[in-house]
Amino acid sequence: MFRYPVMLKKDGQDILVTFKDVPEAITFGKNENDALKKAVDALETGLSFYVDKRKALPIPSKPKRGQKTVSPSTLDTANS
């Protein structure tokens, strides 16, 4: 399964979520847990742009030590 490294950065009161491998995927969360939950939806939305354009999905880079990762849901991956 594809596991994409997540970049989490404090942005005011919220946590900004971005993906090096899928720059289209951006979201915010109130805290780290909320940010990681919302990251799945953002990742799936970002990857859908590749599917819509019939482009290959980006290969996830290797996460840095301790870096969190997120996977798209199995159903969305199967539809890709």
C-alpha positions in Angstrom: 0.0 0.0 0.0 1.1 3.5 -0.7 2.3 5.3 2.5 3.0 9.0 1.9 5.2 11.0 4.3 3.3 13.9 5.9 4.8 17.2 6.7 3.2 18.8 9.8 3.9 22.5 10.6 2.5 24.7 13.3 0.6 27.6 11.6 -0.9 29.9 14.1 -3.4 27.9 16.2 -3.6 25.1 13.6 -1.3 22.4 12.1 -0.6 22.7 8.4 -0.4 19.4 6.5 1.4 19.1 3.2 2.9 16.2 1.2 6.3 16.5 -0.6 5.2 13.9 -3.1 1.7 15.2 -3.7 1.9 19.0 -3.5 -1.8 19.3 -4.5 -2.7 17.8 -1.1 -2.9 20.5 1.6 -5.1 20.7 4.7 -5.2 22.0 8.3 -6.1 20.4 11.6 -6.7 21.8 15.1 -4.0 19.4 16.6 -1.8 16.6 15.3 -4.5 13.9 15.5 -7.0 16.0 13.7 -4.5 17.0 11.1 -3.6 13.4 10.4 -7.3 12.4 10.0 -7.8 15.3 7.6 -4.6 14.4 5.8 -6.2 11.2 4.4 -8.9 13.1 2.7 -6.5 15.7 1.4 -4.2 13.0 0.0 -7.1 11.2 -1.7 -8.2 14.5 -3.3 -4.7 15.3 -4.4 -4.3 11.9 -5.9 -7.6 12.2 -7.7 -6.1 15.0 -9.8 -3.6 12.5 -11.2 -6.3 9.9 -11.9 -8.5 12.5 -13.6 -5.6 13.5 -15.9 -4.6 9.8 -16.4 -1.2 10.4 -14.9 0.8 7.9 -12.9 0.4 8.3 -9.2 3.5 9.7 -7.5 5.6 7.2 -5.8 5.9 7.9 -2.0 9.4 9.0 -0.9 11.0 7.3 2.1 9.9 9.0 5.3 12.5 10.5 7.6 13.0 8.9 10.9 10.0 9.5 13.1 8.0 11.1 10.2 4.3 10.2 10.1 2.8 8.7 7.0 -0.7 8.5 5.6 -2.3 6.1 3.1 -5.3 6.6 0.9 -8.2 4.3 1.7 -8.1 0.9 0.1 -11.3 1.7 -1.9 -9.9 4.8 -3.4 -6.6 3.1 -4.2 -8.6 0.3 -6.0 -10.5 2.8 -8.1 -7.3 4.5 -9.3 
